[in-house]
């Protein structure tokens, strides 16, 4: 069972690293939206393609706040909540299987 425990621990670490990277991508996208960046720049296109599907779903459910886009903050809070719940739970399951 230690192999399954190690796999679950590795999965928890992977989820933590990927979610942290996605938080930084969302922050970069929010900062880029404050300036008039070139939409044909490959970095801007990557940030837009990676974040817009998720942010669009949040924007549809949030009420209008007078031009203030709170969807990046809501997404970051949701990711932090997921990290705070899922990663420690997987770590405890992995440790118990070792």
Secondary structure, DSSP 8 states (H G I E B T S, - for coil): -HHHHHHHHHHHHHHHHHHHHHHHHHHHHHHHHHS---TTSHHHHHHHHHHHHHHHHHHHHS---TT---HHHHHHHHHHHHIIIIIHHHHHHHHHH-
